[in-house]
């Protein structure tokens, strides 16, 4: 089994999860408020970014997706740090000189603390997209000589649901039962769509050859039973979580490709509880953890019986092919896998995970899906939003010295990236 010549092999990271020292982020104060394990120095990549490039080279990778930390670039409202912008520009230029294609993401869950001090409603306020565009202008201006591939937002539905429905991220809004109104009537969809549209146009003005998209997290959804009601619930949840925002972006012509993040499958059941959004109960592992097993099952939650990652996510490689085929059929845009990987602390599953998921992706490609590349999450072990316990990295990071050492499965991925053969 062989991938086509020119297929793009790479890895992904996010600034808050690897850089360290982002004390101006709203997440830094949030960690203290929630009692999370502190992010601290993370993987110390703000200092060791050149070592990260050497790690990419050791893996034979030709693409690197990173994010630009808004709170580092604009630590106070309207005050930009030219040294921070210069470092991101130097990193992008160094990647390019090393033959590694840089892909910049403008928003990966982290925002400046001042954004919520000035606008407690966050992205329910029209001020948020205005501020985001001002930040984007500076970043694009700094990176335009080296970066042609851009993502405006990473997993916008995950971030918005976590911050404005579950209260897990800033600003901590807990209104899960009211998600439909929050997203559709109180501006969350509208403001993110506006920010994406304006950033898309800005990037194309500054970088005419640019390609711009978002990274959309897509789970393989299945009905919890064979009932028509559960099948309808799958359609409802799929439309809201996966397609509604993408449909609007496609209609406006602001997607040059599709960025797809895939990890697992989720069973969906038609709920008997009116407080469950859209009466569709999507049985995510995080929901089971939040509710507890008894209440989770009482509400109709169902989990699969496959092997679980350290995140509690079921490993379902065949769902990867289904997702890729479905999104190609709907949008007819080239696809870049912007995240896929596994939390594997003991190193026993990563190689088999990669074999099965890359095989599933190749099957989709052989069926006609134009997948252009695959970016593994993550290049190195990172801060996983409250804990360092999950180990997603192709490189382990010593928490004291920050030395990077290859993780189990890294050698296999490096071989595939070099030869194109599974």
N, C-alpha and C positions, 0 to 999 in steps of 0.2 A: 504494500500500500504506500503510495507516494503522493506528496503534495506537489502542485505545479511549481515550476520555476518562478521565482519572484515573489512567492508567498511570504508575507511579512510576519516574522516571529519577533515577539517582544515581551515586555513586562510593564506592569502598572504600579504606581504608588500614589499616595496623596500627601500633601505638604504637612498637615497637622499630625498625621500618623507617623511620619518619619523624621521631620526636620528637628523637632525639639525647640523649646524656648519661645513658643508662640503665646506669650503671656497676655498679649492684647486681644486674643481671640475670646469670643463669648464662651467658648467651651472651657477655657482655663478656669474661670470662676464657676462654671457649671459643675466641673469635676468636684470642687470643694463643696458646693451646695448639695450634690447628690451622694457624696461620700465615695466617689469612684477612686480607683487607683489612679494616682496622678500621671499625666503624660510625661512631664518632666523633659528630659532630653530626647525622648523617643529613641530613634536610631542614630541621633546626632548627625543627621544628613545635611543640616545647614552648614556644618563644618566639614563633613566628610563626603560631599557630593562627588568629588573626583574619584574617591574610592568606589562609589556607587557605579560610576561609568566603567571602572575596571571590572566590576562584577558583571555588568552587562556584556562586556567583551569576553569574559571567561565563559559565558553561556552562548556565545556566537549569536547574540541577539542584534537585530537591526532596527528596533523601534523601542522607544521609551515614552510612556505616558506619565506625566507628572502634573501636579496642580500648583498654582500660584496662590500663596497665602495672602488673602485680602488684608488681614489684620497686620501683617508684616509690611506690606507695601503702603498701606494707609493707616498708620497706628492711631491717628486722631482725625476727626472729620476734616477733610480737605487738605490734610497735611500728608504729603507723600515722601517716602524715603528713597532718595535716588540711589543710595548704596544697595538697598535691597533689590531694586529693579535692575541695577547693574549686575548683581550676582546671578539673578535668574537669566539675564541675557548672556552672561559668560557661560553658564551651564548649558544653555541651548546651543550656543556656538561650539562649545567643546564636544557636545554630542554629535553635532553635524560633522565636525572635523574627524570624529572617530568613525564615521560612516553609520551612525545611529540616528534614525529619524526621530526628532523630538515632536511630541504631541502635548500641547498645553491645555489644561483644563482650568477654567476660570473660577469655578465654584464646586468645591468638594466638601460640603456639609459645614465648613467653618466660616464664620463671619466675625467682624470686629465687635467687641463688646459695646463700643459706642453706638452701633447701629440700633441696639435695643434700648439704650439709655435715651436716645433721641426719638426713637419710634418704637414704643413698647409693643405695638401691633405687628411689628416685623413685616413680613411679606403680605400681610393683609392691608398694608398701607402702600399708597402709590409712591411714597418716598423711597422705599427699598429698591425698586428697579432703577430709579433715577441715580441713586448712590452707586449701585452696581455698575451702571453704564459709565459713570465717571471713573471708577476704578478700572474698568475694562479698557477705556481709552488709553490710560497710562501703560497698562500691561501690553496691549497690542503694539503701541508705539515703541516699547522697549524690545519686544521680541520679534518684530515683523521681518527682520533680516534673516532670521534663522528658522522660524516656525511657520509651516504652511498648514499643519493639521491642528484643528482646534475643537475642543468641546466647551460649550458654554456652561452646562450643568452636568454633574454626575448624579445619577439616580434621583431626579427631582421628586418622584412620588414617594420614595423611601424617606428622603429628608423632610418633605412636607408632612407626611403622615407622622413621623417621629416627633416633629416639633410642634405641630398644630392639631394633632388628634390624640396621640398617646402621651404627650408630655415628657417624652424621653430625651429630647434635644431642646435647646433654647428655641423659642421663648417659653416652652413648658406648658403649652395650651393642652388641656385634657378635655376634649370634646369629640371623642370617637363616635358617639351616636349621632353627631351633627356634621359628619364629614362632607356629605353631599352639599350642604349649604355653605360650609366654610370654603370649599374649593370652587364651587360654581357661582355662588352669589356674593361672597365676601372677599373675592379678589385673588385667591391664591392661584388658580389657573390663569386668570387674566394677567396678573402681574408677572408671573414667571414667563408666560408666553410673550409679553411685551419686552421683558429684559432679553430674552433669547432673540427675538426678531431684531431689536436694535443692535445687539452685539453682533449678530450675523451680518447685518448690513455694514456695521463699522469695520469688521474684520475684512470683508470683501472690498471695501474702499481702500484699506491700507495694504492688503495682501491680495491682489486680484486673482492669483492662482490658488488661493486658500480653499480648503475643504472644511466644512463646519457641520457639527451635529451635536447631539447630547449622548450621554451614556445612559441607556434605559435598562433598569433591572427588570428582567422578565423571568418569572417562574413558570414551570410547566404545570398548568392547572388541570385538575381532573375532578369529575363529580364524585362526591363521597359515596353515592349509591347510583343505581341505574335509573333513578326516577327522573321524569321530565323536569320536575321542580329543581333538582340539583343541577341538571344540565343548564337550565336557565340561569341559575345562580352563578355558574362558571362564566357564562357569557357576560353577565352583569359585572362581575368582579374583574374579568379580563378587560372589558371596555374601560372601566374606571381606572384601574391601576396601570395598565399597559398601553392602551391605545388612544385614549381621549386626547391627551396632550400631543402625542405624535401625529394623530389625525389633523389637529389644528396646525401644527408646524408644517406638515406635508402640504396642506391646503394653501398655506401662505408661501410655499416655495423656499422654506428656510432650513431644509435638510439636504445636505450633499451626499450623505451616506447614513447608514444606521449604525450606531454604537450599541451593542448588545452585551449586557452582563448576565451570565447564567450560572446558577449554583444548584438548584434543587427543584423538586416538585411540591405542590401543595394541593390537598383535597379541599373542595368547597361544598358546603351543604346549604340548602335553603333553610334559613333559620326561622324558628317559631317565635323569636323575640323581636318585637318592634324596635328595640333600641340598637340592634345590630345593623350597621349601615347597609342599606339596600337589601336587607334581609338575606345577605350572603355572608355566611360564616366561613372565612378562609383560615384553615387550620395551620398557620405558621408556627414553627417551633417557638418563636418568641412569644406568641400568644399563649401557648401552653405553659411556658415558664411563668408568665405574668399571672395567669389565672389559677395555676395549679392543675394537676392531672384530673382531679375529681370534677371540678367545675368545668374544665375544658371539655370533658366527655359528656357532661350533663347538657352542655350547650350544643352538642352535636359534633365536636371536633374529632377528626380521624387523622391518624398519622400512618404513613406507609411502613412496611416491614423490612425495608432495605437497610443496608449498613449505614450508620450515621457518622458524620464528621464530628470533630470536637465542638463544633457549634450546635450540634443536634440536628443538622440538616441531612436529610436522606440523600444518599448518592444514587442518582438516576440518570446515567449518561444518555439513555435513549430519549429522555425529555429534551436534551440539548438539540438533537436533530429535529424534533417536532417543532421546537420554538423557531429555529433558523428557517425551516421550510415555511412555517405559517407567516413569519414576518416578511419573508421575500415575496410570498404570494400576495400579501396585502399591500405592501408599499413599493415593490419593484425598485428598490434602491440597493446599491452595493452595501455589504455588511462588513463591519470590522468588529470582531469579538474584543471588547474593551476590558472585560474581566471574566476570568474563570479560574477556579483553584479550590483548594481544600485546606481546612485547618487540620493539621496532622502533627500533633506534638511528638509522637514516638517514631515518626518517619516510616510507618509500616504501610501506608496507603497511597502516598503521593504518586509513585510511579504507576501503579495500577489505575489510579484516578486519571492520570494524564493519558495513559494508553486508551482507556475506554472513552474518554471525552473527545480526544483528538480523533479517534476512530469514528465516533458519532458525527463530529463536524465534517470529516472527510466524506462520509456517506451522504450528508446533505449537499456537499459540493458536487459529488458525482451525480446527484439528482438534479443539478442545475442551479443551486443556490450560489450566488457570486460572493463567497466569503473571501475577503482580501487579506486578512491577517488575524493573528491570535495574540493577545496580550495577557500573559499570566498574571493573576493576582496572588501574591505580590512578589516584587523582586526580593524583599527581605522581610523578616518578621517585624511587625509594627504594633502600634497602639491601636487596639481594636475597640475603641469607643467605651472605655471604662476598665479595660484589663489588658495586660500583656500575656495572658494565658493562651489565647488562640495563636497558633503558629502557622501562618499562611505562606511564609517566605520560602523562596528558593535558596536564600541564605539565612542561616541563623545569625542572630546578633547577640553578642555577649553583653549583658546589661551593665557591666562595670567598665569594660574596656572598649566596647562597641566594635570589637573585631568581627568581621564578617567571615563565616565559614560555610561552604556549600552544605545544603540540607539534603537528606535522602530524596532522590528523584531528580535533583538538579542535573546530575550527569546525564540521565536519560533525556531530559528536555534539551540540554546542550547538544546532544547527538542528533536529535530530531531536527533542531534548528540548523545544524550544519549540513545534514544530508537530505532533509526533506522526507525521510522514510520513517514510518512507524516501526 
